[in-house]
Amino acid sequence: MVFDDLRSFLDECEKCGDLEKVEGADWNLEIGTISELAAEKFGPALLFDKIKGYPPGYRVATDLYTTKERIAMAFNMPRETPKLDIIKQIRVAANDFKSVKPIEVKSGPVMQNVKMGDDVDLLAFPTPIYHEHDGGRYIGTGHIAITRDPDTGYINAGVERVMIHDKNSLSFYISPGKHNRIIRQKYWDKGESCPVVMAFAPDPIVYLAGALHVPWGTSEFEWAGWMRKKPVEVIKGKVTGIPFPAHDEIVVEGEYLPPEKEQREEGPFGEWTGYYAGGRQLEPVVKVKALYYRDNPILAGVPPLKPPLHNFAVPIISTPFVWNDLEKTGISGIKGVWQLEAGGGRLITVISLKQEHIGHAKQAALVAAGGHGGGYMGRFVIVVDEDIDPTDVNDVLWAVATRSDPATSIDIIRDCWGTRLDPMVGPEKREKKDYSHSVAIINACKPFVWMNEFPRTNKASPELRKKVIEKWKGKVRSL
């Protein structure tokens, strides 16, 4: 089923018994803590209503993508689809990509309420303080920020945290190297404000497209249209002329001021690494000129949670592109790629391959460490044999413990692509805005030159397991 908006996704979750409605929670910490506790139990998506201090119908939806089943649903796959199969299908779609351009429409549900200029009031929405030590109310967690490249007209959509300052002022942090940061700098270099649109509750595929590593020059709207097999309907903004999803819940248009015009303190915010490593610092301000929202609006809440929990679907976001980086550079024998949830998703990349020559594992690891998919904030790249399930952290650690020798199996690469969100960036480097870090490559494969003599694994063969299951299923309860 293709979801045109967040509401239809939530309706489908409810039909599957995978949505819980919560009434009366406080936006100040209660919504965030309830969401965290429910995610720890891999519970349902949550829809909060009658939030303290706000009228009924002004709602917040959280825990949208905290389970594999809801991620599969979001990508129009059966809920039971295995994790690695989700990656494979996204990877195939990315490889076969053909642009499906958005369709411009005159109006849509998001235009049911229109506020311009002084009538804009972002505080009308029950934006939570999610984590106990957050520095403010983060309206942008399950959203997309949309900009237009001034040189080519290319429309980019990215996911970067957005904090409310007052009724019409926002700040959002963009890590170095991200496309929205490159685009904003082009305007600022000319002394101009950067036009920006923020859509705070897009449909699942549009949201996840904004979080994915879609290549520069390819609009996330076109990519989402390809994944949906249906164009995204967009409305051209009255203020910026930038298109935004017609079926969103809450959308703002504004100007992203150059830092010399206005900056305000942003942060801290509990981030996807599980820390408040980004701290609090001055960030440029977005002045909101227009606000559009649906009747009974829903704010999408996708706050990062301490790993291995993921409210951000991190392994799904970048793993397919790591796999594509490997195959595009000619690395053969890849059986699976995954970024372990326990390591914050991006931090630990695991590659399963069938070794074909000496140096094969090292070659694959170097590509993954330097590629766009795995290069950003990667800390470890682990290469394992084809009999190891890269999505199973216990299987991976068993391979590391029994097939690698620390003295000969680990290499270190320095000066890699990082971010201020890295908790291991020390005070001196942080002061210089040097967010580089090192990456360890661990070869946890059987040594190629004598892998045929490597001790056998004491596990029943697939053939024997199948034979025994067929004979004993129904007679032994645990089979």
Salt bridges, closest charged atoms under 4 A:
ASP4 OD1 - ARG228 NH2 3.37
ASP4 OD1 - LYS230 NZ 2.94
ASP5 OD2 - ARG294 NH1 3.06
GLU14 OE2 - LYS21 NZ 3.45
ASP18 OD1 - ARG70 NH1 2.91
ASP18 OD2 - ARG79 NH1 3.00
GLU23 OE1 - LYS50 NZ 3.60
ASP26 OD2 - LYS52 NZ 3.63
GLU69 OE2 - LYS68 NZ 3.57
ASP134 OD2 - HIS131 ND1 3.10
ASP149 OD1 - LYS186 NZ 2.72
ASP151 OD2 - LYS186 NZ 3.02
ASP166 OD2 - ARG264 NH1 2.96
ASP203 OD2 - ARG228 NH1 3.01
GLU222 OE2 - LYS101 NZ 3.57
GLU233 OE1 - HIS247 NE2 3.04
GLU249 OE2 - ARG7 NE 2.58
GLU249 OE2 - ARG294 NH1 3.62
GLU255 OE2 - LYS289 NZ 3.55
GLU262 OE2 - ARG264 NE 2.90
GLU262 OE1 - LYS287 NZ 3.84
GLU265 OE1 - ARG280 NE 2.89
GLU266 OE2 - ARG161 NE 2.67
GLU266 OE1 - ARG420 NH2 3.55
GLU271 OE2 - ARG161 NH1 3.14
GLU283 OE2 - ARG420 NH1 3.03
GLU327 OE1 - ARG91 NH1 2.98
GLU341 OE2 - LYS83 NZ 3.30
ASP385 OD2 - ARG403 NH1 2.91
GLU386 OE2 - LYS354 NZ 3.95
ASP387 OD2 - ARG403 NH2 2.84
ASP411 OD2 - LYS362 NZ 3.01
ASP422 OD1 - ARG379 NH2 2.69
